[in-house]
Amino acid sequence: MFEVIVVITVILAIAIAAVLVLAATKSNTLRVQRSVSIKAPPERIFPLISDLHQWLTWSPYEQKDPVMKRTYGGAASGKGATYAWDGDKNVGSGRMEILEAVPASKIVIKLDFFKPFEGHNTAEFTMLPQGDGTHVIWLMHGPANFMSRLIQVFINLDNMIGRDFEAGLANLRTLTEK
């Protein structure tokens, strides 16, 4: 019986070591980017992103916990506008602050997650005129701490977060192409 316990312990130790080594080989930066072409001018899209109150109309994260607590502060929209949330396990808690808002062109947001895991990223929305429409790019980037890299051994964060970005961009398209 002692030999069986030793074998199981050795196998578990090797499995844990393998997971830790795999996590250590993951990139120390996180970058997720998605884009969409929308048949609407950037002037119609920009206010839906630069006014954090408007995220209720298009952000996929707003539907994940409809009863989460939301707090707005700072400027009404654009640079200095803030939005904090505290929700269930699907959305956790965090805070956003618009750092830069170039009208109808670009919005840069400081994005801090507190729960379920701490993370500090930058989100950028770029609107590029394209014929009679706009090419919208949603990018999030930042450092990937060891916990994030450990999660990436089991979950493809680009796919998971990317699906949310795709849904949000599709919502923006639906709202602005009316």
C-alpha positions in Angstrom: 0.0 0.0 0.0 2.9 2.4 0.8 4.3 1.8 -2.7 1.0 2.8 -4.3 0.9 6.0 -2.3 4.5 6.8 -3.3 3.8 6.2 -7.0 0.7 8.4 -6.9 2.6 11.2 -5.1 5.4 11.1 -7.7 2.9 11.2 -10.5 1.1 14.2 -8.9 4.4 16.0 -8.4 5.4 15.4 -12.0 2.0 16.6 -13.2 2.2 19.8 -11.1 5.8 20.5 -12.2 4.7 20.1 -15.8 1.8 22.5 -15.4 4.1 25.1 -13.7 6.7 24.7 -16.5 4.0 25.2 -19.2 2.8 28.3 -17.4 6.3 29.7 -17.2 6.6 29.3 -21.0 3.5 31.4 -21.7 3.9 35.0 -22.8 4.2 37.6 -20.0 1.9 39.9 -22.0 -1.8 39.5 -22.8 -3.1 40.9 -26.1 -6.6 40.4 -27.5 -7.8 42.2 -30.6 -10.9 42.0 -32.8 -12.2 44.3 -35.4 -15.3 44.8 -37.5 -16.4 47.0 -40.4 -19.5 49.0 -39.7 -21.6 50.9 -42.3 -21.8 54.0 -40.2 -19.6 57.1 -39.8 -17.2 57.1 -36.8 -19.2 60.1 -35.4 -22.1 57.7 -34.8 -20.0 55.0 -33.1 -17.7 57.2 -31.0 -20.4 58.4 -28.4 -21.4 54.8 -27.7 -17.9 54.0 -26.5 -16.8 57.4 -25.0 -19.9 57.7 -22.8 -19.5 54.8 -20.4 -23.3 55.0 -19.6 -23.9 53.8 -23.2 -22.0 50.6 -22.6 -25.3 49.2 -21.2 -26.6 49.2 -24.8 -23.9 47.2 -26.5 -21.3 45.7 -24.1 -21.5 41.9 -23.8 -20.4 42.1 -20.2 -23.5 44.1 -19.2 -25.7 41.1 -19.9 -23.5 38.6 -17.9 -24.8 40.0 -14.6 -27.7 42.4 -15.2 -28.0 43.2 -11.5 -24.3 44.1 -10.9 -23.6 47.4 -9.0 -22.4 50.2 -11.3 -20.8 53.4 -10.2 -20.0 56.3 -12.6 -17.7 59.2 -11.9 -15.5 61.8 -13.3 -16.4 63.5 -16.5 -19.8 62.7 -18.1 -18.0 61.2 -21.1 -14.6 61.2 -22.7 -11.3 61.8 -20.9 -11.7 61.4 -17.1 -15.0 59.4 -17.2 -14.9 56.4 -14.9 -17.0 53.3 -14.4 -16.7 50.8 -11.6 -18.6 47.5 -11.3 -19.1 44.9 -8.7 -20.9 41.8 -9.8 -21.2 38.0 -9.5 -18.6 35.4 -10.5 -19.3 36.0 -14.2 -18.1 39.7 -14.1 -16.2 40.1 -10.9 -15.3 43.6 -10.0 -13.2 46.3 -11.5 -12.8 49.9 -12.7 -12.4 51.7 -16.1 -11.1 55.2 -16.7 -11.0 56.9 -20.1 -7.4 58.2 -20.4 -7.7 59.6 -24.0 -10.6 60.4 -26.2 -9.8 61.7 -29.7 -13.2 62.5 -31.2 -14.5 60.0 -33.8 -11.0 58.4 -33.9 -9.6 56.7 -30.7 -10.4 56.0 -27.1 -7.9 54.6 -24.6 -9.1 53.1 -21.3 -7.3 52.1 -18.2 -8.9 48.8 -17.2 -8.4 47.4 -13.7 -9.8 44.1 -12.6 -9.9 43.3 -8.9 -12.0 40.1 -8.7 -11.9 37.2 -9.4 -8.3 37.9 -10.3 -6.3 41.1 -10.3 -5.2 42.4 -13.6 -4.3 45.8 -15.1 -4.7 46.3 -18.8 -5.3 49.0 -21.4 -8.2 48.8 -23.8 -8.2 50.8 -27.0 -10.9 51.5 -29.5 -9.7 52.8 -32.9 -12.2 54.0 -35.5 -10.8 54.2 -39.0 -13.0 55.8 -41.8 -13.4 53.3 -44.6 -15.4 54.3 -47.6 -19.0 54.9 -46.4 -18.3 53.2 -43.1 -15.8 52.7 -40.3 -13.3 49.9 -39.4 -13.5 49.6 -35.6 -10.7 47.8 -33.7 -11.1 46.7 -30.1 -7.7 45.9 -28.4 -6.9 45.0 -24.9 -3.3 44.5 -23.8 -1.3 44.4 -20.6 1.0 42.3 -18.5 0.2 38.6 -17.8 1.2 37.8 -14.3 2.0 34.2 -13.3 -1.6 33.5 -12.3 -2.8 34.6 -15.7 -0.2 32.4 -17.4 -1.2 29.5 -15.2 -4.9 29.9 -16.3 -3.7 30.0 -20.0 -2.4 26.5 -19.6 -6.0 25.4 -19.4 -8.0 28.2 -21.1 -7.3 30.1 -24.3 -7.9 33.6 -23.1 -7.7 35.0 -26.7 -10.6 32.8 -27.7 -12.6 33.5 -24.5 -12.2 37.2 -24.4 -12.2 37.5 -28.2 -15.7 36.0 -28.4 -16.9 38.8 -26.0 -15.2 41.4 -28.1 -16.8 40.0 -31.3 -20.2 40.1 -29.6 -19.7 43.7 -28.5 -18.6 44.8 -31.9 -21.6 43.1 -33.5 -23.8 44.9 -31.0 -22.2 48.2 -32.0 -22.8 47.4 -35.6 -26.4 46.6 -35.0 -27.0 49.9 -33.1 -25.2 52.2 -35.5 -26.3 50.7 -38.8 -30.0 51.4 -38.1 
